[in-house]
Amino acid sequence: MKLALMQPYIFPYLGYYQLAYESDVFVFYDDVTYIKGGYINRNNILVGNNPQRFTIPLVGASSNKKINEIYCSDNMKKIVKTVSQAYIKSPNYKKVMPLIESVLYQDNRNLSCVATSSILSVFDYLGIEINYNHSSKLNYMREGRAEEKIYSICGLYEANKYINTIGGMSLYNKKDFSENGVELSFIEKQPVKYSQGLKGENFVDNLSIIDALMWCSKTEVKELLNQSTRS
């Protein structure tokens, strides 16, 4: 069984969805420290011909709190308006905009819940079922090194394979994982390209999944999920 573990992000980039799609079980790592200035509550969309950062406003965000202890603001009008204006001429606007609004305007304002919803709602839109859980609901070893926590979570699922994004290569060692009965591999998003409605402009990659959803059909987005390599 292949297990992947990652903090929940709000409408992250394609590579995040590729990781979840590749796994047999995906665990949202929501009981770890929130990193201010990170990408958990922010990403980029295409405005005009340029990437523009959007940030989901939070209430009482602090690096002393865990992700599942932080809440999103009720005021989402600005970000919804920004996304709407940026993609109103895209072919899938009428299908995707309601999805985005349902995530951002949901009653449960917990950051972990909103972020998780932004992942699961996209897979639901694509007709893809994901086996998932939250680390905060698991009885795993919460003390020790990062690798030891991963071994513990893998043990709960009897997962003998752990996949991580390519950025994890600088953090984890395949030999160490192997000695603990887990095969470690890394997934890397390959460069992708699709129509973004630009005229004579270069493709802008690594944006929020929102961009691909707005410009690509469901079939095309599913194809993008497979454009990754393992090492």
C-alpha atoms as an extended CHARMM CRD file, in Angstrom:
* protein
*
       231  EXT
         1         1  MET       CA              0.0000000000        0.0000000000        0.0000000000  PROA      1               0.0000000000
         2         2  LYS       CA              1.2450000000        3.4640000000       -0.9350000000  PROA      2               0.0000000000
         3         3  LEU       CA              0.7440000000        6.2060000000        1.6340000000  PROA      3               0.0000000000
         4         4  ALA       CA              1.2650000000        9.9440000000        1.2240000000  PROA      4               0.0000000000
         5         5  LEU       CA              1.2300000000       12.5740000000        3.9510000000  PROA      5               0.0000000000
         6         6  MET       CA              0.9580000000       16.3190000000        3.4210000000  PROA      6               0.0000000000
         7         7  GLN       CA             -0.2970000000       19.4280000000        5.1920000000  PROA      7               0.0000000000
         8         8  PRO       CA             -3.6690000000       20.5670000000        3.8140000000  PROA      8               0.0000000000
         9         9  TYR       CA             -3.3960000000       23.5350000000        1.4230000000  PROA      9               0.0000000000
        10        10  ILE       CA             -6.1830000000       25.6620000000       -0.0540000000  PROA      10              0.0000000000
        11        11  PHE       CA             -6.4760000000       25.0120000000       -3.8090000000  PROA      11              0.0000000000
        12        12  PRO       CA             -2.7620000000       24.1430000000       -4.1700000000  PROA      12              0.0000000000
        13        13  TYR       CA             -0.8260000000       23.5700000000       -7.3810000000  PROA      13              0.0000000000
        14        14  LEU       CA             -1.2180000000       20.5330000000       -9.6360000000  PROA      14              0.0000000000
        15        15  GLY       CA              1.6850000000       18.6410000000       -8.0400000000  PROA      15              0.0000000000
        16        16  TYR       CA             -0.2030000000       18.3650000000       -4.7440000000  PROA      16              0.0000000000
        17        17  TYR       CA             -3.1420000000       16.6880000000       -6.4710000000  PROA      17              0.0000000000
        18        18  GLN       CA             -0.7670000000       14.3740000000       -8.3240000000  PROA      18              0.0000000000
        19        19  LEU       CA              0.6280000000       13.1930000000       -4.9850000000  PROA      19              0.0000000000
        20        20  ALA       CA             -2.8300000000       12.4710000000       -3.5810000000  PROA      20              0.0000000000
        21        21  TYR       CA             -3.8970000000       10.8100000000       -6.8460000000  PROA      21              0.0000000000
        22        22  GLU       CA             -0.8460000000        8.5310000000       -6.8040000000  PROA      22              0.0000000000
        23        23  SER       CA             -1.4620000000        7.2960000000       -3.2500000000  PROA      23              0.0000000000
        24        24  ASP       CA             -3.6350000000        4.4570000000       -1.9840000000  PROA      24              0.0000000000
        25        25  VAL       CA             -4.2800000000        6.4120000000        1.1910000000  PROA      25              0.0000000000
        26        26  PHE       CA             -3.7010000000       10.1320000000        1.6320000000  PROA      26              0.0000000000
        27        27  VAL       CA             -3.3110000000       11.6180000000        5.1050000000  PROA      27              0.0000000000
        28        28  PHE       CA             -3.8550000000       15.3230000000        5.6520000000  PROA      28              0.0000000000
        29        29  TYR       CA             -1.1340000000       16.3050000000        8.1240000000  PROA      29              0.0000000000
        30        30  ASP       CA             -3.2340000000       18.8460000000        9.9930000000  PROA      30              0.0000000000
        31        31  ASP       CA             -1.9400000000       18.5960000000       13.5640000000  PROA      31              0.0000000000
        32        32  VAL       CA              1.4590000000       20.1340000000       12.8590000000  PROA      32              0.0000000000
        33        33  THR       CA              2.5760000000       23.7380000000       13.2910000000  PROA      33              0.0000000000
        34        34  TYR       CA              1.1500000000       26.3360000000       10.9160000000  PROA      34              0.0000000000
        35        35  ILE       CA              3.9130000000       28.1170000000        8.9990000000  PROA      35              0.0000000000
        36        36  LYS       CA              3.2200000000       31.8130000000        8.5030000000  PROA      36              0.0000000000
        37        37  GLY       CA              4.1750000000       33.0250000000        5.0480000000  PROA      37              0.0000000000
        38        38  GLY       CA              3.8400000000       29.5420000000        3.5740000000  PROA      38              0.0000000000
        39        39  TYR       CA              1.4130000000       28.3020000000        0.9310000000  PROA      39              0.0000000000
        40        40  ILE       CA             -1.2050000000       26.6900000000        3.1610000000  PROA      40              0.0000000000
        41        41  ASN       CA             -3.6030000000       29.6110000000        2.6940000000  PROA      41              0.0000000000
        42        42  ARG       CA             -2.1530000000       31.2510000000       -0.4040000000  PROA      42              0.0000000000
        43        43  ASN       CA             -1.2600000000       30.5200000000       -4.0050000000  PROA      43              0.0000000000
        44        44  ASN       CA             -1.1940000000       32.1220000000       -7.4580000000  PROA      44              0.0000000000
        45        45  ILE       CA             -3.7780000000       32.5330000000      -10.1870000000  PROA      45              0.0000000000
        46        46  LEU       CA             -3.4260000000       34.1020000000      -13.6210000000  PROA      46              0.0000000000
        47        47  VAL       CA             -4.5840000000       37.7110000000      -13.8230000000  PROA      47              0.0000000000
        48        48  GLY       CA             -4.1310000000       39.1390000000      -17.2790000000  PROA      48              0.0000000000
        49        49  ASN       CA             -0.8790000000       37.5780000000      -18.4280000000  PROA      49              0.0000000000
        50        50  ASN       CA              0.8090000000       37.4290000000      -15.0490000000  PROA      50              0.0000000000
        51        51  PRO       CA              0.6270000000       35.2930000000      -11.9120000000  PROA      51              0.0000000000
        52        52  GLN       CA             -0.9820000000       37.0600000000       -8.9840000000  PROA      52              0.0000000000
        53        53  ARG       CA             -0.8850000000       35.9220000000       -5.3730000000  PROA      53              0.0000000000
        54        54  PHE       CA             -4.1320000000       35.3270000000       -3.5260000000  PROA      54              0.0000000000
        55        55  THR       CA             -4.2800000000       34.9180000000        0.2320000000  PROA      55              0.0000000000
        56        56  ILE       CA             -7.1310000000       33.4860000000        2.2520000000  PROA      56              0.0000000000
        57        57  PRO       CA             -7.5270000000       35.7380000000        5.3280000000  PROA      57              0.0000000000
        58        58  LEU       CA             -7.1490000000       33.9410000000        8.6550000000  PROA      58              0.0000000000
        59        59  VAL       CA             -8.2130000000       34.6900000000       12.2130000000  PROA      59              0.0000000000
        60        60  GLY       CA             -5.5420000000       34.5270000000       14.8970000000  PROA      60              0.0000000000
        61        61  ALA       CA             -2.9390000000       32.8320000000       12.7170000000  PROA      61              0.0000000000
        62        62  SER       CA              0.2190000000       32.0280000000       14.6620000000  PROA      62              0.0000000000
        63        63  SER       CA              3.2790000000       29.8400000000       14.2810000000  PROA      63              0.0000000000
        64        64  ASN       CA              2.5300000000       28.6750000000       17.8170000000  PROA      64              0.0000000000
        65        65  LYS       CA             -0.6900000000       27.0280000000       16.6680000000  PROA      65              0.0000000000
        66        66  LYS       CA             -1.3670000000       23.8650000000       14.7280000000  PROA      66              0.0000000000
        67        67  ILE       CA             -3.1010000000       24.0080000000       11.3740000000  PROA      67              0.0000000000
        68        68  ASN       CA             -6.3090000000       22.5570000000       12.7940000000  PROA      68              0.0000000000
        69        69  GLU       CA             -6.3560000000       25.2220000000       15.5230000000  PROA      69              0.0000000000
        70        70  ILE       CA             -6.6280000000       28.1400000000       13.0850000000  PROA      70              0.0000000000
        71        71  TYR       CA             -9.7340000000       29.5240000000       11.4000000000  PROA      71              0.0000000000
        72        72  CYS       CA            -10.4680000000       31.2840000000        8.1330000000  PROA      72              0.0000000000
        73        73  SER       CA            -12.1110000000       34.6790000000        8.1190000000  PROA      73              0.0000000000
        74        74  ASP       CA            -15.7690000000       34.9270000000        7.1370000000  PROA      74              0.0000000000
        75        75  ASN       CA            -14.8990000000       37.6930000000        4.6810000000  PROA      75              0.0000000000
        76        76  MET       CA            -14.1760000000       35.9560000000        1.3800000000  PROA      76              0.0000000000
        77        77  LYS       CA            -15.7170000000       38.5460000000       -0.9150000000  PROA      77              0.0000000000
        78        78  LYS       CA            -12.4000000000       40.0360000000       -2.0400000000  PROA      78              0.0000000000
        79        79  ILE       CA            -10.7500000000       36.7450000000       -3.0120000000  PROA      79              0.0000000000
        80        80  VAL       CA            -13.9130000000       35.4500000000       -4.6850000000  PROA      80              0.0000000000
        81        81  LYS       CA            -14.1970000000       38.6740000000       -6.6850000000  PROA      81              0.0000000000
        82        82  THR       CA            -10.5280000000       38.4550000000       -7.7190000000  PROA      82              0.0000000000
        83        83  VAL       CA            -10.8850000000       34.8740000000       -8.9590000000  PROA      83              0.0000000000
        84        84  SER       CA            -14.1710000000       35.6400000000      -10.6820000000  PROA      84              0.0000000000
        85        85  GLN       CA            -12.7940000000       38.6240000000      -12.5830000000  PROA      85              0.0000000000
        86        86  ALA       CA             -9.6580000000       36.7180000000      -13.5890000000  PROA      86              0.0000000000
        87        87  TYR       CA            -11.5020000000       33.7580000000      -15.1040000000  PROA      87              0.0000000000
        88        88  ILE       CA            -14.9240000000       35.0290000000      -16.1280000000  PROA      88              0.0000000000
        89        89  LYS       CA            -14.0550000000       34.4730000000      -19.8090000000  PROA      89              0.0000000000
        90        90  SER       CA            -12.6600000000       30.9630000000      -19.3150000000  PROA      90              0.0000000000
        91        91  PRO       CA            -14.6610000000       28.0390000000      -20.7950000000  PROA      91              0.0000000000
        92        92  ASN       CA            -15.3880000000       26.3420000000      -17.4610000000  PROA      92              0.0000000000
        93        93  TYR       CA            -16.1520000000       29.4210000000      -15.3770000000  PROA      93              0.0000000000
        94        94  LYS       CA            -19.8210000000       28.5610000000      -14.8070000000  PROA      94              0.0000000000
        95        95  LYS       CA            -18.9220000000       25.0520000000      -13.5940000000  PROA      95              0.0000000000
        96        96  VAL       CA            -15.8470000000       25.8080000000      -11.5060000000  PROA      96              0.0000000000
        97        97  MET       CA            -16.7370000000       29.1120000000       -9.8610000000  PROA      97              0.0000000000
        98        98  PRO       CA            -19.5950000000       27.5640000000       -7.8280000000  PROA      98              0.0000000000
        99        99  LEU       CA            -17.1570000000       24.8800000000       -6.6190000000  PROA      99              0.0000000000
       100       100  ILE       CA            -14.7270000000       27.5360000000       -5.4020000000  PROA      100             0.0000000000
       101       101  GLU       CA            -17.4820000000       29.5100000000       -3.7050000000  PROA      101             0.0000000000
       102       102  SER       CA            -18.8530000000       26.4230000000       -1.9420000000  PROA      102             0.0000000000
       103       103  VAL       CA            -15.4140000000       25.7500000000       -0.4510000000  PROA      103             0.0000000000
       104       104  LEU       CA            -14.6480000000       29.3100000000        0.6110000000  PROA      104             0.0000000000
       105       105  TYR       CA            -18.1210000000       30.1070000000        1.9390000000  PROA      105             0.0000000000
       106       106  GLN       CA            -18.7090000000       26.8560000000        3.8380000000  PROA      106             0.0000000000
       107       107  ASP       CA            -20.0080000000       27.0740000000        7.4070000000  PROA      107             0.0000000000
       108       108  ASN       CA            -17.0480000000       25.2610000000        8.9700000000  PROA      108             0.0000000000
       109       109  ARG       CA            -14.3280000000       27.9270000000        9.0460000000  PROA      109             0.0000000000
       110       110  ASN       CA            -11.5640000000       25.7070000000       10.4170000000  PROA      110             0.0000000000
       111       111  LEU       CA             -8.4850000000       26.0780000000        8.2020000000  PROA      111             0.0000000000
       112       112  SER       CA             -7.9280000000       22.3370000000        8.0160000000  PROA      112             0.0000000000
       113       113  CYS       CA            -11.5380000000       21.7870000000        6.9740000000  PROA      113             0.0000000000
       114       114  VAL       CA            -11.5380000000       24.5040000000        4.3080000000  PROA      114             0.0000000000
       115       115  ALA       CA             -8.2080000000       23.3390000000        2.8880000000  PROA      115             0.0000000000
       116       116  THR       CA             -9.2660000000       19.6850000000        2.9000000000  PROA      116             0.0000000000
       117       117  SER       CA            -12.5020000000       20.6240000000        1.1480000000  PROA      117             0.0000000000
       118       118  SER       CA            -10.5420000000       22.4010000000       -1.5770000000  PROA      118             0.0000000000
       119       119  ILE       CA             -8.7220000000       19.1370000000       -2.3050000000  PROA      119             0.0000000000
       120       120  LEU       CA            -11.6280000000       16.7300000000       -2.0430000000  PROA      120             0.0000000000
       121       121  SER       CA            -14.0810000000       18.9430000000       -3.9490000000  PROA      121             0.0000000000
       122       122  VAL       CA            -11.7350000000       19.0030000000       -6.9360000000  PROA      122             0.0000000000
       123       123  PHE       CA            -11.4270000000       15.2100000000       -6.9690000000  PROA      123             0.0000000000
       124       124  ASP       CA            -15.2010000000       14.9310000000       -6.6090000000  PROA      124             0.0000000000
       125       125  TYR       CA            -15.6320000000       17.3200000000       -9.5570000000  PROA      125             0.0000000000
       126       126  LEU       CA            -13.3250000000       15.0750000000      -11.5880000000  PROA      126             0.0000000000
       127       127  GLY       CA            -15.1550000000       11.9220000000      -10.5020000000  PROA      127             0.0000000000
       128       128  ILE       CA            -12.1280000000       10.5480000000       -8.6540000000  PROA      128             0.0000000000
       129       129  GLU       CA            -12.4710000000        8.8420000000       -5.2770000000  PROA      129             0.0000000000
       130       130  ILE       CA             -9.6720000000        9.4280000000       -2.7680000000  PROA      130             0.0000000000
       131       131  ASN       CA             -9.0830000000        7.3160000000        0.3450000000  PROA      131             0.0000000000
       132       132  TYR       CA             -8.0910000000        9.8640000000        2.9780000000  PROA      132             0.0000000000
       133       133  ASN       CA             -7.8450000000       10.6690000000        6.6750000000  PROA      133             0.0000000000
       134       134  HSD       CA             -6.5350000000       13.4150000000        8.9530000000  PROA      134             0.0000000000
       135       135  SER       CA             -3.4820000000       12.9050000000       11.1330000000  PROA      135             0.0000000000
       136       136  SER       CA             -5.3200000000       14.6340000000       13.9910000000  PROA      136             0.0000000000
       137       137  LYS       CA             -7.7100000000       11.6740000000       14.0640000000  PROA      137             0.0000000000
       138       138  LEU       CA             -4.9670000000        9.0340000000       14.1460000000  PROA      138             0.0000000000
       139       139  ASN       CA             -3.3130000000        7.4740000000       17.1750000000  PROA      139             0.0000000000
       140       140  TYR       CA              0.2630000000        7.7630000000       15.9310000000  PROA      140             0.0000000000
       141       141  MET       CA              3.5290000000        8.6100000000       17.6600000000  PROA      141             0.0000000000
       142       142  ARG       CA              3.5440000000       12.3940000000       17.9050000000  PROA      142             0.0000000000
       143       143  GLU       CA              6.9560000000       12.6840000000       19.5490000000  PROA      143             0.0000000000
       144       144  GLY       CA             10.3170000000       12.1680000000       17.8760000000  PROA      144             0.0000000000
       145       145  ARG       CA             11.8130000000       12.9480000000       14.5010000000  PROA      145             0.0000000000
       146       146  ALA       CA              9.7300000000       13.6730000000       11.4140000000  PROA      146             0.0000000000
       147       147  GLU       CA             10.6410000000       10.3080000000        9.8880000000  PROA      147             0.0000000000
       148       148  GLU       CA              9.5660000000        8.4410000000       13.0120000000  PROA      148             0.0000000000
       149       149  LYS       CA              6.1320000000       10.0330000000       12.8300000000  PROA      149             0.0000000000
       150       150  ILE       CA              5.8420000000        8.9210000000        9.2090000000  PROA      150             0.0000000000
       151       151  TYR       CA              6.8720000000        5.3560000000       10.1000000000  PROA      151             0.0000000000
       152       152  SER       CA              4.2140000000        5.3590000000       12.8030000000  PROA      152             0.0000000000
       153       153  ILE       CA              1.4550000000        6.5150000000       10.4470000000  PROA      153             0.0000000000
       154       154  CYS       CA              2.5470000000        4.0200000000        7.7860000000  PROA      154             0.0000000000
       155       155  GLY       CA              2.3710000000        1.3060000000       10.4410000000  PROA      155             0.0000000000
       156       156  LEU       CA             -1.2530000000        2.1540000000       11.2300000000  PROA      156             0.0000000000
       157       157  TYR       CA             -2.1690000000        1.4110000000        7.6200000000  PROA      157             0.0000000000
       158       158  GLU       CA              0.3690000000       -1.3840000000        7.1060000000  PROA      158             0.0000000000
       159       159  ALA       CA              1.6880000000        0.7490000000        4.2600000000  PROA      159             0.0000000000
       160       160  ASN       CA              4.9940000000       -0.5230000000        2.8900000000  PROA      160             0.0000000000
       161       161  LYS       CA              5.4740000000        2.3950000000        0.4990000000  PROA      161             0.0000000000
       162       162  TYR       CA              5.6610000000        6.1130000000        1.2320000000  PROA      162             0.0000000000
       163       163  ILE       CA              5.5810000000        8.7210000000       -1.5250000000  PROA      163             0.0000000000
       164       164  ASN       CA              6.5340000000       12.3570000000       -1.1390000000  PROA      164             0.0000000000
       165       165  THR       CA              6.9850000000       15.3570000000       -3.3830000000  PROA      165             0.0000000000
       166       166  ILE       CA             10.4120000000       15.9120000000       -4.9020000000  PROA      166             0.0000000000
       167       167  GLY       CA             11.1850000000       18.5370000000       -2.2650000000  PROA      167             0.0000000000
       168       168  GLY       CA             11.3930000000       15.7380000000        0.2830000000  PROA      168             0.0000000000
       169       169  MET       CA             14.6340000000       14.4560000000       -1.2450000000  PROA      169             0.0000000000
       170       170  SER       CA             16.5520000000       16.9240000000        0.9100000000  PROA      170             0.0000000000
       171       171  LEU       CA             14.7580000000       15.7540000000        4.0460000000  PROA      171             0.0000000000
       172       172  TYR       CA             14.4560000000       11.9820000000        3.8680000000  PROA      172             0.0000000000
       173       173  ASN       CA             16.8160000000        9.1070000000        3.1350000000  PROA      173             0.0000000000
       174       174  LYS       CA             15.6940000000        5.9840000000        1.2680000000  PROA      174             0.0000000000
       175       175  LYS       CA             18.0720000000        3.7820000000        3.2740000000  PROA      175             0.0000000000
       176       176  ASP       CA             16.6040000000        4.9490000000        6.5890000000  PROA      176             0.0000000000
       177       177  PHE       CA             13.0800000000        4.2420000000        5.3860000000  PROA      177             0.0000000000
       178       178  SER       CA             14.0610000000        0.8460000000        4.0130000000  PROA      178             0.0000000000
       179       179  GLU       CA             15.5420000000       -0.1410000000        7.3720000000  PROA      179             0.0000000000
       180       180  ASN       CA             12.1380000000        0.6210000000        8.8690000000  PROA      180             0.0000000000
       181       181  GLY       CA             10.2740000000       -1.5020000000        6.3390000000  PROA      181             0.0000000000
       182       182  VAL       CA              9.0600000000        1.3370000000        4.1470000000  PROA      182             0.0000000000
       183       183  GLU       CA             10.0110000000        1.9660000000        0.5220000000  PROA      183             0.0000000000
       184       184  LEU       CA             10.4840000000        5.6910000000       -0.0640000000  PROA      184             0.0000000000
       185       185  SER       CA              9.9190000000        7.2830000000       -3.4640000000  PROA      185             0.0000000000
       186       186  PHE       CA              9.4330000000       10.8080000000       -4.7480000000  PROA      186             0.0000000000
       187       187  ILE       CA              6.9740000000       12.2120000000       -7.2500000000  PROA      187             0.0000000000
       188       188  GLU       CA              7.8040000000       15.2200000000       -9.4010000000  PROA      188             0.0000000000
       189       189  LYS       CA              5.3790000000       17.2040000000      -11.5090000000  PROA      189             0.0000000000
       190       190  GLN       CA              6.5060000000       17.4870000000      -15.0960000000  PROA      190             0.0000000000
       191       191  PRO       CA              6.1530000000       20.7360000000      -17.0670000000  PROA      191             0.0000000000
       192       192  VAL       CA              2.6300000000       20.9870000000      -18.4280000000  PROA      192             0.0000000000
       193       193  LYS       CA              1.0020000000       23.2120000000      -20.9830000000  PROA      193             0.0000000000
       194       194  TYR       CA             -2.5940000000       23.9870000000      -21.8730000000  PROA      194             0.0000000000
       195       195  SER       CA             -4.4980000000       26.9230000000      -23.3170000000  PROA      195             0.0000000000
       196       196  GLN       CA             -4.7620000000       29.7990000000      -20.8490000000  PROA      196             0.0000000000
       197       197  GLY       CA             -6.4810000000       32.1850000000      -23.2190000000  PROA      197             0.0000000000
       198       198  LEU       CA             -3.2420000000       34.0830000000      -23.7430000000  PROA      198             0.0000000000
       199       199  LYS       CA             -2.3050000000       35.5790000000      -27.0780000000  PROA      199             0.0000000000
       200       200  GLY       CA              1.3400000000       35.2710000000      -28.0120000000  PROA      200             0.0000000000
       201       201  GLU       CA              2.3890000000       34.8130000000      -24.3970000000  PROA      201             0.0000000000
       202       202  ASN       CA              4.4330000000       32.0840000000      -22.7330000000  PROA      202             0.0000000000
       203       203  PHE       CA              2.5950000000       29.5030000000      -20.6550000000  PROA      203             0.0000000000
       204       204  VAL       CA              2.5150000000       30.2710000000      -16.9240000000  PROA      204             0.0000000000
       205       205  ASP       CA              3.0720000000       27.0630000000      -14.9350000000  PROA      205             0.0000000000
       206       206  ASN       CA              2.7650000000       26.1010000000      -11.2550000000  PROA      206             0.0000000000
       207       207  LEU       CA             -0.3700000000       28.0980000000      -10.5380000000  PROA      207             0.0000000000
       208       208  SER       CA             -3.1990000000       27.0350000000       -8.2560000000  PROA      208             0.0000000000
       209       209  ILE       CA             -5.2490000000       24.1140000000       -9.5890000000  PROA      209             0.0000000000
       210       210  ILE       CA             -7.9590000000       26.7250000000      -10.1390000000  PROA      210             0.0000000000
       211       211  ASP       CA             -6.2500000000       27.7620000000      -13.3770000000  PROA      211             0.0000000000
       212       212  ALA       CA             -6.2800000000       24.2730000000      -14.8970000000  PROA      212             0.0000000000
       213       213  LEU       CA             -9.8810000000       23.6960000000      -13.8310000000  PROA      213             0.0000000000
       214       214  MET       CA            -10.9820000000       26.9180000000      -15.4930000000  PROA      214             0.0000000000
       215       215  TRP       CA             -9.2190000000       26.2910000000      -18.7960000000  PROA      215             0.0000000000
       216       216  CYS       CA             -9.2040000000       22.4930000000      -19.1670000000  PROA      216             0.0000000000
       217       217  SER       CA            -11.9560000000       19.9200000000      -19.5230000000  PROA      217             0.0000000000
       218       218  LYS       CA            -12.3090000000       17.2690000000      -16.8320000000  PROA      218             0.0000000000
       219       219  THR       CA            -10.6480000000       14.7470000000      -19.1270000000  PROA      219             0.0000000000
       220       220  GLU       CA             -7.7250000000       17.0880000000      -19.7330000000  PROA      220             0.0000000000
       221       221  VAL       CA             -7.2470000000       17.7200000000      -16.0040000000  PROA      221             0.0000000000
       222       222  LYS       CA             -7.2100000000       13.9620000000      -15.3830000000  PROA      222             0.0000000000
       223       223  GLU       CA             -4.4910000000       13.6610000000      -18.0150000000  PROA      223             0.0000000000
       224       224  LEU       CA             -2.4970000000       16.3630000000      -16.2150000000  PROA      224             0.0000000000
       225       225  LEU       CA             -2.6590000000       14.2940000000      -13.0280000000  PROA      225             0.0000000000
       226       226  ASN       CA             -0.6240000000       11.6160000000      -14.7950000000  PROA      226             0.0000000000
       227       227  GLN       CA              2.1060000000       13.9850000000      -15.9630000000  PROA      227             0.0000000000
       228       228  SER       CA              4.5890000000       13.2050000000      -13.2090000000  PROA      228             0.0000000000
       229       229  THR       CA              7.6590000000       11.0480000000      -12.7070000000  PROA      229             0.0000000000
       230       230  ARG       CA              8.7250000000        8.8310000000       -9.8210000000  PROA      230             0.0000000000
       231       231  SER       CA             12.2320000000        8.4440000000       -8.4260000000  PROA      231             0.0000000000
